[in-house]
């Protein structure tokens, strides 16, 4: 009976050692604090002119937000994108995985196939957007690995390219929505997705961050402390609604896209967005709902506070 148990014991030991090995490897994937600090110690230089930007992601990029960004940036700013429905970086990378919603999301003049676009080296900035729920992306889609794959493709094609991880948000249905925006930045976005890319000693061009989730959290707190600002009555005013008026708890409406586009603008161009126009057009040319004058001012000031104080944006203030 004891002899017969040896194979089972050996199997259990093998599983234990394999688990230890996997744990050890995961512990090694995050660089130490000194390396992180050194990587982000020197801000990027402010761009001297308009940028060509490639957006890789899903419906939290969408069509309207990049179009609003282009209006903020002005003449010469150009952009392209590849999107899907809830698509992860892994799903965009692997040719044998179907991208849900590919035809619908990319039926517009700014579509360009991601691998070909990024490998061309023609873009000044590449924005990488991971799927949400982020915890699922990390658990099931190997977020850090595929962030590095896309970043390496961009760096190989153009060593001077500016690469950004777009920090998004989770559903408003989460009862800890604000608290998670606070906590997830360091615990998930940085530690589990962004910072493992620094392990490679050859990487001299770290991925920066577009901190849209942090801007949302700070702006929402200001709005809700004030009991509403102009037509932004509370956090739900930033989000879309369907034709029946039902709240969409994850996708931005015009006011939310305005705020997110401001965040991209300030991060890309190293310029305060204070004073930018309130009235913009959607991607289809129709007039977007505009924030009231006080709401727009608070949005713009909040964006510059966050972007300028978070070192991983690459923006110096």
N, C-alpha and C positions, 0 to 999 in steps of 0.2 A: 504493500500500500504506500509506503514511504517512497519507494523507488519510482512508482508510477506518478507520484506527485512532482517529481523533479522537472518535467517539461513545463508544468504549470507554473512552478516557482521561477524557472528561468524566464518564462514569458512575462511574468509579473515584474521581475527585476529589469528585463529589457525595456518594458513600458515605463518604469520609474526612471531609468537612466535617460531614456528618450525625452521624457518630460522635463528632466533637469536640464538636458542639453538645449531644448527649445526655450526654456525659461532663461538660461544663460545667454543664448543668442539674442533674445528679445531685450535683455538688460543691456547688451552691448550696442544695440541699434541707436541709442540716444547718446550724442556726444556730451562731454562734460561741460560744465558751466563756463569754463575759461574759453573753450573753443567756440561756444555759442556767442559769447560776448565779443570775441575777436572777429567772428564772421560778420557781425552787424555793427561793429564799432565805427566804420566809415560810411557815412551816408552816400547815396548815389548823387551824382551831379545832376542838377536840374536840366532837363532837356532844352536844347537850344532852339528847337522848332517843333512843328507838329509831328505826331507819332503815327506809325502804322501799327495797329494792334490786332492780335488774333485772340478771340475768345473761344475756349473749349469748355463745353459744359452741358447745361440742360436748361429747363424753363426758369430757373432763378437767375439766369443770364437773360434769356428771352430776346425779343426783338426791340422792344421799346427802350429798355435801359441803355444799350449801346447807341441807339439813335439819339437819345437825350445827351449822352456823353459827348457825342460828336458835335452837337449844337453848342455845348459849353466850350469845347475846345476850339471851334471855329475852323476857318478855311485851312485845308491841308490835312486835317486829321482824317485817317482812313481806317477802316476795320473790316474784318471778316470773321466768320464763326462756323463752328460745327456744333450742333446741339442734338439732344435727344430728350426723351421723357424719363427723368430721374436717373440719368445715365452716369455710371461711375467712370473714373479714369481708366480702370481696367477694361470696361466694356468698350470704351472708345479705342483703346490700344489693340485689343486682340481681334484679328480679322475674322475669326470664326464665331464670334459672339454677336448676335443680332442687337442692334441699337433700337430700342423701342421708340416709335414715333419719329424715326429718321426722316421719312419722306415729308411728313407734315411740318416738322420743326425747321427743316432746311429749305423749304420752298420759298425762297426769297433771294434777292440779288446779292446779298452779302455772304452767301454760303461759299465755303471752300473746304475741300476735303482736308482733314486735320493733319494726317501724316505728310501729305504733299506740301501743305502750307507751311508747317513748322520746319520741315526739312529744307525748305527753300532758302531759309535765312533772310527772307525779305521783310521780316517784321521787327520793329524796334522793341515791342513788348508782347509777351505771350502770357495770357491769363488762364490758369488751370483751376477748374471748378470741380470739387468732389461732390458725389451724391449725398443727399440727406435721406434718411437719418444717418448722421456721421458715424455713430457707434456701429451701425450695421456695415457701413462702408469699410471701416477698419477691420471688423471681425470677418467679413466674408469676401471683401474685394481687395485686400492687401494694399491699402491706400498709399502707404509710404513708398512701397516698391514702385508703384505705377506713377506716383508723382515724380520720382527720380528718373524713371524711364522717359517720361515726356520732357522733363527738364534737361536731361542729357541730350536728347534729340535736338532741342532748341540751342543748347550751348555748343554742340558740335557744328551746327549749321551757321551759327553766328556767336562767337565768343563774347560779344558785347551786348547781347540781347538782355533785356530786363524781363525776368520771369517772376510771376506773381501767383500766389495761392489766394484765391478769392474766398475769404471767410464769410460764409452765409449764415443761415439761422435754421432753427427747427420749427415745427408746427406750433401755432398759438394754442393748440389743444393741450399742450404740455402744461400742467399746473405750475411747474417751476420754470416757466419760459425765461423770465428775466435772470433768475439765478443761474440757469444753465448757460446763458450767453456770457455771464461773468466767468463761470468755472470751466467751460469747455475750451476756452481759448488756450490756456496753458496745458490742461490735462489731455485734450484731444487734438485740437488743431496744431498746436506746436509739438508736443511731446510725441504724439503717435503718427502724425502725418508730415509735418514740415522738417523737424530737426534731424531725423535719420538721414536726410539727404546730405548733411554735412559730414558724415562719416568718411566719405571718400576724400583722401588727402589731396587729390587732384582738383577738387571742386573749389575754384576761386571765385565763383559767381553764385552766391547763395540765392535761393528763392526768397523773395520778399512777400509781404502780406497786404492785401486790400481788406481793411478791417471793417467790413460792412456790419457784421454782427455787433461789434463794439459800438459803432455809431448808433445803431438801432437802440441798443440798451440805454445809452446815455441820453439820447433824444427822447425816448419814451418816458424815462424818469422825469425829465424836465416837463414834458407835456402833462403827465399825470399828477405831478406835484402842483402844477399851476391850475389843474382842473380843466385843461384844454387850452390850446392856443389857436386862435382863428378857426379854420375849418378842420384842424386836426384835434378832434375832441378827445381821443384816447388812442391806444395802440391799434385798434381795429381800423381806424381811418386810413392807415397806411396800406392796408391789404385790399385785394380785389374782392369783388362780389359778382355773383352770377346774375343773369338777367332777372331772376326772381328776387334778388336782393340778399340771397344767402351768402354769408361770409365764406371766402376762401381762406383757410387759416395758414397757407404756406406761400401763396404767390402774391407779389406786390401789385397794388393798383398804381394809378398815376402818381399819387403822392409818395408812396414808398419807392417807386422807381426813380423819382426825382431825387430822393435822399441818397439812394444807392449810387446813382450816376454822379452826384456831387462827390461821393467818397472816392469813386474811381478817378474823377478829374483831379482832385487834390493829390492823390497818391501818384498818379502818372506825371502830372505837370509841376508838382512842388509849388503850387500857387494856392493862396487862400481863395475859396469860392465865394467869399462875402461880396455881395454886389452883383452876382450873376443873375441873369434873367429868371423870373418866376414862370413865365409863360413859354412852354415848349410844345413841340409837335411829337406825336407818336410816330412809330416807324412807317405807318401807312399814310402819313401826312396830315391826319386829323389833329385837332387841337386837344392837347391833354388837359385834364383838370389841374389847375394850378394851386399851390399852397397860398394861403393868405400872406400879406406882406410881413407880419410878425412871425408867422410860422416859417416862412422862407428864411428870414434872417436868423432865427434860432437854429434851423437846420444847417445853414451855412457855417455859422459859428461853431456848432457842435462838431461838424465834420473836421474843421481845421484844428480844433482842440485835440481830437482823437488822433488824426493822421500825424500831426506834428509831434505828439508826445509818445507815440509808439515806435520804438526804434526800428522794428522789423519792417516798417513801411519803406525804409530807405530815405525818408524825407527828413531834412534837418530844419529846425526852427531856431 
